[in-house]
Amino acid sequence: MTSNTEEWNPSTWKSKPIVQDVVYENQDQVDRVLNKLHRLPPMVSPQEIENLREQLKQVALGHSFLLQGGDCAELFDYCSAVKPEERGEHVTQNSSLFLRIRLRPS
């Protein structure tokens, strides 16, 4: 469901304009990684995508609240398996705090 007339598929990113380019020193390694990613199962299921769309719709309609966490300026060098888990815990703690505040009598 893209806003473009072009239908999405796993290769459509290649047709997009390059705005922030990354220069890879070893194109063979890039190709190997892309081939490996191509063989892996999806990270999320189509049902998870539909659930998220419905939840975002509820936010857009003002029926729900979105707490978003992350660092859009994060460098690839900082990525590790621990970081997303730590971020998840932080977001969970914040959401619990918001829930307690919301449920507190006025």
N, CA, C and O atoms as a Tinker XYZ file with bonds, in Angstrom:
   424  protein
     1  N      0.827000   -1.188000    0.000000    73     2
     2  CA     0.000000    0.000000    0.000000    64     1     3
     3  C      0.864000    1.241000    0.000000    63     2     4     5
     4  O      0.825000    2.024000    0.949000    81     3
     5  N      1.627000    1.426000   -1.029000    73     3     6
     6  CA     2.452000    2.624000   -1.122000    64     5     7
     7  C      1.644000    3.730000   -1.773000    63     6     8     9
     8  O      0.657000    3.471000   -2.461000    81     7
     9  N      2.067000    4.960000   -1.552000    73     7    10
    10  CA     1.372000    6.088000   -2.159000    64     9    11
    11  C      1.780000    6.252000   -3.620000    63    10    12    13
    12  O      1.132000    6.989000   -4.365000    81    11
    13  N      2.830000    5.583000   -4.028000    73    11    14
    14  CA     3.266000    5.644000   -5.419000    64    13    15
    15  C      2.445000    4.694000   -6.258000    63    14    16    17
    16  O      1.755000    3.820000   -5.734000    81    15
    17  N      2.522000    4.870000   -7.565000    73    15    18
    18  CA     1.821000    3.949000   -8.454000    64    17    19
    19  C      2.589000    2.637000   -8.583000    63    18    20    21
    20  O      2.024000    1.617000   -8.977000    81    19
    21  N      3.876000    2.668000   -8.251000    73    19    22
    22  CA     4.691000    1.466000   -8.322000    64    21    23
    23  C      4.338000    0.516000   -7.184000    63    22    24    25
    24  O      4.287000    0.931000   -6.026000    81    23
    25  N      4.097000   -0.734000   -7.496000    73    23    26
    26  CA     3.793000   -1.744000   -6.490000    64    25    27
    27  C      5.073000   -2.134000   -5.772000    63    26    28    29
    28  O      6.120000   -2.271000   -6.406000    81    27
    29  N      5.003000   -2.319000   -4.430000    73    27    30
    30  CA     6.180000   -2.647000   -3.650000    64    29    31
    31  C      6.606000   -4.083000   -3.884000    63    30    32    33
    32  O      5.772000   -4.976000   -4.025000    81    31
    33  N      7.909000   -4.295000   -3.923000    73    31    34
    34  CA     8.496000   -5.637000   -3.873000    64    33    35
    35  C      9.879000   -5.472000   -3.251000    63    34    36    37
    36  O     10.359000   -4.346000   -3.117000    81    35
    37  N     10.528000   -6.573000   -2.869000    73    35    38
    38  CA    11.808000   -6.446000   -2.159000    64    37    39
    39  C     12.905000   -5.704000   -2.920000    63    38    40    41
    40  O     13.906000   -5.320000   -2.315000    81    39
    41  N     12.748000   -5.494000   -4.206000    73    39    42
    42  CA    13.792000   -4.802000   -4.968000    64    41    43
    43  C     13.461000   -3.350000   -5.270000    63    42    44    45
    44  O     14.280000   -2.657000   -5.874000    81    43
    45  N     12.291000   -2.864000   -4.873000    73    43    46
    46  CA    11.915000   -1.498000   -5.245000    64    45    47
    47  C     12.820000   -0.435000   -4.643000    63    46    48    49
    48  O     12.917000    0.672000   -5.171000    81    47
    49  N     13.492000   -0.769000   -3.527000    73    47    50
    50  CA    14.394000    0.219000   -2.923000    64    49    51
    51  C     15.501000    0.621000   -3.886000    63    50    52    53
    52  O     16.038000    1.724000   -3.793000    81    51
    53  N     15.843000   -0.273000   -4.814000    73    51    54
    54  CA    16.927000    0.023000   -5.752000    64    53    55
    55  C     16.547000    1.132000   -6.733000    63    54    56    57
    56  O     17.423000    1.780000   -7.305000    81    55
    57  N     15.241000    1.352000   -6.929000    73    55    58
    58  CA    14.804000    2.373000   -7.890000    64    57    59
    59  C     14.643000    3.751000   -7.247000    63    58    60    61
    60  O     14.357000    4.726000   -7.941000    81    59
    61  N     14.824000    3.839000   -5.929000    73    59    62
    62  CA    14.647000    5.105000   -5.223000    64    61    63
    63  C     15.891000    5.983000   -5.356000    63    62    64    65
    64  O     16.999000    5.470000   -5.512000    81    63
    65  N     15.711000    7.309000   -5.294000    73    63    66
    66  CA    16.881000    8.194000   -5.376000    64    65    67
    67  C     17.779000    8.022000   -4.154000    63    66    68    69
    68  O     17.302000    7.798000   -3.042000    81    67
    69  N     19.064000    8.129000   -4.378000    73    67    70
    70  CA    20.037000    8.019000   -3.291000    64    69    71
    71  C     20.191000    9.396000   -2.663000    63    70    72    73
    72  O     20.661000   10.337000   -3.302000    81    71
    73  N     19.785000    9.499000   -1.392000    73    71    74
    74  CA    19.851000   10.778000   -0.692000    64    73    75
    75  C     21.039000   10.790000    0.265000    63    74    76    77
    76  O     21.758000   11.785000    0.358000    81    75
    77  N     21.241000    9.694000    0.968000    73    75    78
    78  CA    22.385000    9.558000    1.876000    64    77    79
    79  C     23.106000    8.274000    1.484000    63    78    80    81
    80  O     22.660000    7.179000    1.827000    81    79
    81  N     24.181000    8.402000    0.789000    73    79    82
    82  CA    24.875000    7.243000    0.234000    64    81    83
    83  C     25.897000    6.682000    1.212000    63    82    84    85
    84  O     26.582000    7.424000    1.916000    81    83
    85  N     25.983000    5.383000    1.238000    73    83    86
    86  CA    27.000000    4.680000    2.010000    64    85    87
    87  C     27.961000    4.054000    1.006000    63    86    88    89
    88  O     27.536000    3.377000    0.069000    81    87
    89  N     29.237000    4.281000    1.202000    73    87    90
    90  CA    30.238000    3.714000    0.307000    64    89    91
    91  C     30.800000    2.454000    0.954000    63    90    92    93
    92  O     31.409000    2.515000    2.022000    81    91
    93  N     30.597000    1.328000    0.312000    73    91    94
    94  CA    31.111000    0.053000    0.811000    64    93    95
    95  C     32.408000   -0.265000    0.077000    63    94    96    97
    96  O     32.480000   -0.173000   -1.149000    81    95
    97  N     33.412000   -0.633000    0.826000    73    95    98
    98  CA    34.715000   -0.904000    0.223000    64    97    99
    99  C     34.745000   -2.233000   -0.518000    63    98   100   101
   100  O     35.520000   -2.400000   -1.459000    81    99
   101  N     33.905000   -3.183000   -0.100000    73    99   102
   102  CA    33.954000   -4.520000   -0.674000    64   101   103
   103  C     32.585000   -4.890000   -1.236000    63   102   104   105
   104  O     31.732000   -5.399000   -0.510000    81   103
   105  N     32.374000   -4.637000   -2.524000    73   103   106
   106  CA    31.085000   -4.897000   -3.155000    64   105   107
   107  C     30.755000   -6.389000   -3.165000    63   106   108   109
   108  O     29.583000   -6.758000   -3.103000    81   107
   109  N     31.767000   -7.251000   -3.243000    73   107   110
   110  CA    31.506000   -8.689000   -3.192000    64   109   111
   111  C     30.877000   -9.083000   -1.859000    63   110   112   113
   112  O     29.952000   -9.894000   -1.812000    81   111
   113  N     31.385000   -8.503000   -0.785000    73   111   114
   114  CA    30.816000   -8.800000    0.530000    64   113   115
   115  C     29.388000   -8.262000    0.635000    63   114   116   117
   116  O     28.521000   -8.917000    1.213000    81   115
   117  N     29.142000   -7.084000    0.083000    73   115   118
   118  CA    27.792000   -6.525000    0.063000    64   117   119
   119  C     26.852000   -7.476000   -0.663000    63   118   120   121
   120  O     25.750000   -7.749000   -0.188000    81   119
   121  N     27.285000   -7.976000   -1.806000    73   119   122
   122  CA    26.465000   -8.907000   -2.583000    64   121   123
   123  C     26.194000  -10.193000   -1.806000    63   122   124   125
   124  O     25.085000  -10.724000   -1.850000    81   123
   125  N     27.212000  -10.698000   -1.089000    73   123   126
   126  CA    27.011000  -11.909000   -0.274000    64   125   127
   127  C     25.989000  -11.675000    0.827000    63   126   128   129
   128  O     25.134000  -12.522000    1.084000    81   127
   129  N     26.084000  -10.524000    1.473000    73   127   130
   130  CA    25.135000  -10.205000    2.547000    64   129   131
   131  C     23.726000  -10.059000    1.980000    63   130   132   133
   132  O     22.772000  -10.583000    2.555000    81   131
   133  N     23.587000   -9.357000    0.865000    73   131   134
   134  CA    22.269000   -9.199000    0.253000    64   133   135
   135  C     21.684000  -10.554000   -0.155000    63   134   136   137
   136  O     20.486000  -10.791000    0.007000    81   135
   137  N     22.528000  -11.436000   -0.681000    73   135   138
   138  CA    22.053000  -12.780000   -1.040000    64   137   139
   139  C     21.610000  -13.548000    0.195000    63   138   140   141
   140  O     20.603000  -14.255000    0.160000    81   139
   141  N     22.356000  -13.416000    1.287000    73   139   142
   142  CA    21.973000  -14.091000    2.528000    64   141   143
   143  C     20.649000  -13.536000    3.047000    63   142   144   145
   144  O     19.764000  -14.300000    3.433000    81   143
   145  N     20.511000  -12.226000    3.057000    73   143   146
   146  CA    19.266000  -11.615000    3.508000    64   145   147
   147  C     18.082000  -12.062000    2.656000    63   146   148   149
   148  O     16.976000  -12.252000    3.162000    81   147
   149  N     18.326000  -12.224000    1.380000    73   147   150
   150  CA    17.275000  -12.661000    0.463000    64   149   151
   151  C     16.763000  -14.056000    0.834000    63   150   152   153
   152  O     15.586000  -14.358000    0.641000    81   151
   153  N     17.644000  -14.897000    1.362000    73   151   154
   154  CA    17.266000  -16.272000    1.706000    64   153   155
   155  C     16.626000  -16.392000    3.087000    63   154   156   157
   156  O     15.975000  -17.396000    3.376000    81   155
   157  N     16.799000  -15.386000    3.944000    73   155   158
   158  CA    16.266000  -15.450000    5.301000    64   157   159
   159  C     14.754000  -15.204000    5.307000    63   158   160   161
   160  O     14.219000  -14.553000    4.409000    81   159
   161  N     14.075000  -15.732000    6.326000    73   159   162
   162  CA    12.632000  -15.470000    6.432000    64   161   163
   163  C     12.389000  -14.005000    6.781000    63   162   164   165
   164  O     13.296000  -13.329000    7.266000    81   163
   165  N     11.190000  -13.514000    6.544000    73   163   166
   166  CA    10.886000  -12.117000    6.877000    64   165   167
   167  C     11.071000  -11.845000    8.368000    63   166   168   169
   168  O     10.914000  -12.743000    9.195000    81   167
   169  N     11.400000  -10.618000    8.697000    73   167   170
   170  CA    11.568000  -10.235000   10.098000    64   169   171
   171  C     10.217000  -10.107000   10.805000    63   170   172   173
   172  O     10.119000  -10.329000   12.011000    81   171
   173  N      9.193000   -9.754000   10.059000    73   171   174
   174  CA     7.845000   -9.642000   10.610000    64   173   175
   175  C      6.878000  -10.323000    9.652000    63   174   176   177
   176  O      7.146000  -10.436000    8.456000    81   175
   177  N      5.762000  -10.771000   10.186000    73   175   178
   178  CA     4.763000  -11.443000    9.357000    64   177   179
   179  C      3.815000  -10.409000    8.748000    63   178   180   181
   180  O      3.700000   -9.294000    9.257000    81   179
   181  N      3.147000  -10.773000    7.675000    73   179   182
   182  CA     2.141000   -9.861000    7.108000    64   181   183
   183  C      1.074000   -9.479000    8.145000    63   182   184   185
   184  O      0.585000   -8.349000    8.137000    81   183
   185  N      0.716000  -10.402000    9.027000    73   183   186
   186  CA    -0.287000  -10.091000   10.053000    64   185   187
   187  C      0.231000   -9.033000   11.019000    63   186   188   189
   188  O     -0.525000   -8.163000   11.451000    81   187
   189  N      1.516000   -9.103000   11.361000    73   187   190
   190  CA     2.091000   -8.076000   12.239000    64   189   191
   191  C      2.047000   -6.702000   11.569000    63   190   192   193
   192  O      1.812000   -5.690000   12.229000    81   191
   193  N      2.272000   -6.675000   10.276000    73   191   194
   194  CA     2.212000   -5.417000    9.526000    64   193   195
   195  C      0.793000   -4.859000    9.550000    63   194   196   197
   196  O      0.591000   -3.668000    9.790000    81   195
   197  N     -0.185000   -5.721000    9.302000    73   195   198
   198  CA    -1.581000   -5.279000    9.325000    64   197   199
   199  C     -1.988000   -4.806000   10.721000    63   198   200   201
   200  O     -2.698000   -3.810000   10.859000    81   199
   201  N     -1.534000   -5.527000   11.759000    73   199   202
   202  CA    -1.833000   -5.107000   13.137000    64   201   203
   203  C     -1.255000   -3.717000   13.413000    63   202   204   205
   204  O     -1.921000   -2.867000   14.005000    81   203
   205  N     -0.018000   -3.495000   12.983000    73   203   206
   206  CA     0.612000   -2.187000   13.189000    64   205   207
   207  C     -0.155000   -1.105000   12.439000    63   206   208   209
   208  O     -0.379000   -0.022000   12.978000    81   207
   209  N     -0.554000   -1.380000   11.216000    73   207   210
   210  CA    -1.325000   -0.392000   10.449000    64   209   211
   211  C     -2.608000   -0.013000   11.190000    63   210   212   213
   212  O     -2.969000    1.161000   11.267000    81   211
   213  N     -3.287000   -1.018000   11.728000    73   211   214
   214  CA    -4.525000   -0.752000   12.458000    64   213   215
   215  C     -4.245000    0.057000   13.723000    63   214   216   217
   216  O     -4.994000    0.977000   14.051000    81   215
   217  N     -3.176000   -0.280000   14.428000    73   215   218
   218  CA    -2.822000    0.461000   15.636000    64   217   219
   219  C     -2.453000    1.907000   15.307000    63   218   220   221
   220  O     -2.841000    2.824000   16.031000    81   219
   221  N     -1.705000    2.118000   14.217000    73   219   222
   222  CA    -1.348000    3.481000   13.808000    64   221   223
   223  C     -2.577000    4.262000   13.363000    63   222   224   225
   224  O     -2.659000    5.472000   13.575000    81   223
   225  N     -3.523000    3.576000   12.752000    73   223   226
   226  CA    -4.784000    4.217000   12.374000    64   225   227
   227  C     -5.497000    4.726000   13.626000    63   226   228   229
   228  O     -6.023000    5.839000   13.637000    81   227
   229  N     -5.512000    3.903000   14.684000    73   227   230
   230  CA    -6.155000    4.310000   15.931000    64   229   231
   231  C     -5.456000    5.527000   16.536000    63   230   232   233
   232  O     -6.107000    6.397000   17.113000    81   231
   233  N     -4.138000    5.586000   16.403000    73   231   234
   234  CA    -3.384000    6.752000   16.876000    64   233   235
   235  C     -3.769000    7.974000   16.056000    63   234   236   237
   236  O     -4.036000    9.040000   16.612000    81   235
   237  N     -3.799000    7.823000   14.731000    73   235   238
   238  CA    -4.126000    8.948000   13.846000    64   237   239
   239  C     -5.532000    9.476000   14.108000    63   238   240   241
   240  O     -5.784000   10.670000   13.951000    81   239
   241  N     -6.450000    8.594000   14.506000    73   239   242
   242  CA    -7.823000    9.001000   14.804000    64   241   243
   243  C     -7.968000    9.580000   16.208000    63   242   244   245
   244  O     -9.044000   10.046000   16.583000    81   243
   245  N     -6.882000    9.551000   16.985000    73   243   246
   246  CA    -6.919000   10.090000   18.336000    64   245   247
   247  C     -7.484000    9.132000   19.367000    63   246   248   249
   248  O     -7.801000    9.540000   20.484000    81   247
   249  N     -7.613000    7.859000   19.005000    73   247   250
   250  CA    -8.166000    6.853000   19.917000    64   249   251
   251  C     -7.081000    6.114000   20.694000    63   250   252   253
   252  O     -7.383000    5.306000   21.572000    81   251
   253  N     -5.842000    6.385000   20.376000    73   251   254
   254  CA    -4.738000    5.681000   21.017000    64   253   255
   255  C     -3.550000    6.622000   21.109000    63   254   256   257
   256  O     -3.553000    7.709000   20.531000    81   255
   257  N     -2.533000    6.188000   21.846000    73   255   258
   258  CA    -1.346000    7.002000   22.083000    64   257   259
   259  C     -0.129000    6.224000   21.598000    63   258   260   261
   260  O     -0.033000    5.015000   21.813000    81   259
   261  N      0.785000    6.906000   20.954000    73   259   262
   262  CA     1.992000    6.267000   20.439000    64   261   263
   263  C      3.196000    6.767000   21.229000    63   262   264   265
   264  O      3.451000    7.968000   21.312000    81   263
   265  N      3.927000    5.823000   21.804000    73   263   266
   266  CA     5.196000    6.129000   22.460000    64   265   267
   267  C      6.280000    5.522000   21.582000    63   266   268   269
   268  O      6.390000    4.301000   21.472000    81   267
   269  N      7.080000    6.382000   20.957000    73   267   270
   270  CA     8.091000    5.926000   20.019000    64   269   271
   271  C      9.470000    6.125000   20.616000    63   270   272   273
   272  O      9.759000    7.178000   21.185000    81   271
   273  N     10.317000    5.128000   20.491000    73   271   274
   274  CA    11.674000    5.239000   20.999000    64   273   275
   275  C     12.680000    4.876000   19.935000    63   274   276   277
   276  O     12.382000    4.125000   19.006000    81   275
   277  N     13.857000    5.408000   20.077000    73   275   278
   278  CA    14.905000    5.088000   19.119000    64   277   279
   279  C     15.813000    6.278000   18.916000    63   278   280   281
   280  O     15.595000    7.351000   19.480000    81   279
   281  N     16.818000    6.078000   18.117000    73   279   282
   282  CA    17.788000    7.123000   17.849000    64   281   283
   283  C     18.001000    7.169000   16.347000    63   282   284   285
   284  O     18.750000    6.362000   15.796000    81   283
   285  N     17.353000    8.099000   15.694000    73   283   286
   286  CA    17.448000    8.155000   14.236000    64   285   287
   287  C     18.841000    8.573000   13.779000    63   286   288   289
   288  O     19.171000    8.434000   12.601000    81   287
   289  N     19.657000    9.081000   14.691000    73   287   290
   290  CA    21.000000    9.518000   14.331000    64   289   291
   291  C     22.050000    8.484000   14.731000    63   290   292   293
   292  O     23.246000    8.776000   14.734000    81   291
   293  N     21.607000    7.292000   15.063000    73   291   294
   294  CA    22.537000    6.265000   15.525000    64   293   295
   295  C     23.435000    5.785000   14.382000    63   294   296   297
   296  O     22.984000    5.599000   13.252000    81   295
   297  N     24.695000    5.594000   14.698000    73   295   298
   298  CA    25.643000    5.088000   13.718000    64   297   299
   299  C     25.558000    3.565000   13.645000    63   298   300   301
   300  O     25.251000    2.914000   14.644000    81   299
   301  N     25.824000    3.001000   12.486000    73   299   302
   302  CA    25.838000    1.548000   12.345000    64   301   303
   303  C     26.840000    0.915000   13.307000    63   302   304   305
   304  O     26.630000   -0.199000   13.788000    81   303
   305  N     27.928000    1.629000   13.584000    73   303   306
   306  CA    28.956000    1.103000   14.494000    64   305   307
   307  C     28.420000    0.847000   15.899000    63   306   308   309
   308  O     28.969000    0.025000   16.632000    81   307
   309  N     27.351000    1.547000   16.277000    73   307   310
   310  CA    26.796000    1.406000   17.621000    64   309   311
   311  C     25.822000    0.235000   17.744000    63   310   312   313
   312  O     25.418000   -0.120000   18.851000    81   311
   313  N     25.449000   -0.355000   16.634000    73   311   314
   314  CA    24.453000   -1.417000   16.659000    64   313   315
   315  C     25.022000   -2.695000   17.272000    63   314   316   317
   316  O     26.136000   -3.114000   16.957000    81   315
   317  N     24.234000   -3.296000   18.147000    73   315   318
   318  CA    24.586000   -4.576000   18.732000    64   317   319
   319  C     23.310000   -5.248000   19.195000    63   318   320   321
   320  O     22.250000   -4.623000   19.209000    81   319
   321  N     23.396000   -6.510000   19.575000    73   319   322
   322  CA    22.222000   -7.231000   20.040000    64   321   323
   323  C     21.716000   -6.678000   21.368000    63   322   324   325
   324  O     20.524000   -6.769000   21.663000    81   323
   325  N     22.596000   -6.115000   22.156000    73   323   326
   326  CA    22.207000   -5.611000   23.476000    64   325   327
   327  C     21.414000   -4.312000   23.353000    63   326   328   329
   328  O     20.424000   -4.126000   24.060000    81   327
   329  N     21.824000   -3.437000   22.489000    73   327   330
   330  CA    21.207000   -2.121000   22.380000    64   329   331
   331  C     19.688000   -2.181000   22.155000    63   330   332   333
   332  O     18.960000   -1.516000   22.892000    81   331
   333  N     19.172000   -2.944000   21.175000    73   331   334
   334  CA    17.714000   -2.968000   21.003000    64   333   335
   335  C     16.991000   -3.486000   22.243000    63   334   336   337
   336  O     15.905000   -3.009000   22.571000    81   335
   337  N     17.585000   -4.454000   22.931000    73   335   338
   338  CA    16.948000   -4.970000   24.149000    64   337   339
   339  C     16.907000   -3.891000   25.226000    63   338   340   341
   340  O     15.895000   -3.719000   25.905000    81   339
   341  N     18.009000   -3.170000   25.376000    73   339   342
   342  CA    18.037000   -2.091000   26.362000    64   341   343
   343  C     17.006000   -1.021000   26.016000    63   342   344   345
   344  O     16.307000   -0.511000   26.891000    81   343
   345  N     16.922000   -0.693000   24.745000    73   343   346
   346  CA    15.951000    0.308000   24.306000    64   345   347
   347  C     14.528000   -0.185000   24.571000    63   346   348   349
   348  O     13.667000    0.576000   25.010000    81   347
   349  N     14.300000   -1.457000   24.300000    73   347   350
   350  CA    12.980000   -2.028000   24.544000    64   349   351
   351  C     12.599000   -1.933000   26.008000    63   350   352   353
   352  O     11.461000   -1.600000   26.336000    81   351
   353  N     13.549000   -2.224000   26.893000    73   351   354
   354  CA    13.286000   -2.115000   28.330000    64   353   355
   355  C     12.983000   -0.670000   28.720000    63   354   356   357
   356  O     12.097000   -0.407000   29.533000    81   355
   357  N     13.724000    0.255000   28.133000    73   355   358
   358  CA    13.516000    1.673000   28.435000    64   357   359
   359  C     12.122000    2.117000   27.981000    63   358   360   361
   360  O     11.424000    2.815000   28.717000    81   359
   361  N     11.721000    1.720000   26.783000    73   359   362
   362  CA    10.398000    2.080000   26.271000    64   361   363
   363  C      9.313000    1.447000   27.133000    63   362   364   365
   364  O      8.302000    2.085000   27.426000    81   363
   365  N      9.517000    0.188000   27.544000    73   363   366
   366  CA     8.544000   -0.480000   28.408000    64   365   367
   367  C      8.399000    0.249000   29.734000    63   366   368   369
   368  O      7.286000    0.435000   30.226000    81   367
   369  N      9.528000    0.666000   30.315000    73   367   370
   370  CA     9.477000    1.415000   31.568000    64   369   371
   371  C      8.717000    2.734000   31.402000    63   370   372   373
   372  O      7.903000    3.103000   32.249000    81   371
   373  N      8.991000    3.434000   30.308000    73   371   374
   374  CA     8.292000    4.698000   30.057000    64   373   375
   375  C      6.805000    4.480000   29.830000    63   374   376   377
   376  O      5.983000    5.253000   30.321000    81   375
   377  N      6.454000    3.437000   29.092000    73   375   378
   378  CA     5.037000    3.182000   28.843000    64   377   379
   379  C      4.323000    2.823000   30.138000    63   378   380   381
   380  O      3.174000    3.216000   30.339000    81   379
   381  N      4.989000    2.082000   31.018000    73   379   382
   382  CA     4.394000    1.762000   32.322000    64   381   383
   383  C      4.158000    3.037000   33.129000    63   382   384   385
   384  O      3.126000    3.185000   33.784000    81   383
   385  N      5.116000    3.949000   33.076000    73   383   386
   386  CA     4.968000    5.225000   33.782000    64   385   387
   387  C      3.784000    6.014000   33.223000    63   386   388   389
   388  O      2.972000    6.537000   33.985000    81   387
   389  N      3.687000    6.100000   31.909000    73   387   390
   390  CA     2.566000    6.820000   31.297000    64   389   391
   391  C      1.235000    6.177000   31.658000    63   390   392   393
   392  O      0.253000    6.876000   31.906000    81   391
   393  N      1.197000    4.863000   31.688000    73   391   394
   394  CA    -0.030000    4.156000   32.033000    64   393   395
   395  C     -0.434000    4.461000   33.478000    63   394   396   397
   396  O     -1.607000    4.714000   33.753000    81   395
   397  N      0.532000    4.439000   34.401000    73   395   398
   398  CA     0.226000    4.754000   35.806000    64   397   399
   399  C     -0.297000    6.181000   35.945000    63   398   400   401
   400  O     -1.251000    6.426000   36.684000    81   399
   401  N      0.317000    7.107000   35.245000    73   399   402
   402  CA    -0.128000    8.508000   35.294000    64   401   403
   403  C     -1.535000    8.631000   34.719000    63   402   404   405
   404  O     -2.374000    9.348000   35.265000    81   403
   405  N     -1.785000    7.945000   33.637000    73   403   406
   406  CA    -3.089000    8.000000   32.967000    64   405   407
   407  C     -4.182000    7.426000   33.855000    63   406   408   409
   408  O     -5.301000    7.938000   33.867000    81   407
   409  N     -3.874000    6.375000   34.594000    73   407   410
   410  CA    -4.879000    5.712000   35.418000    64   409   411
   411  C     -5.062000    6.372000   36.779000    63   410   412   413
   412  O     -5.981000    6.018000   37.518000    81   411
   413  N     -4.204000    7.323000   37.118000    73   411   414
   414  CA    -4.294000    8.000000   38.417000    64   413   415
   415  C     -5.523000    8.915000   38.417000    63   414   416   417
   416  O     -5.762000    9.624000   37.439000    81   415
   417  N     -6.299000    8.906000   39.500000    73   415   418
   418  CA    -7.475000    9.796000   39.550000    64   417   419
   419  C     -7.052000   11.257000   39.442000    63   418   420   421
   420  O     -5.991000   11.640000   39.937000    81   419
   421  N     -7.865000   12.052000   38.810000    73   419   422
   422  CA    -7.566000   13.483000   38.631000    64   421   423
   423  C     -7.840000   14.276000   39.872000    63   422   424
   424  O     -7.640000   15.491000   39.886000    81   423
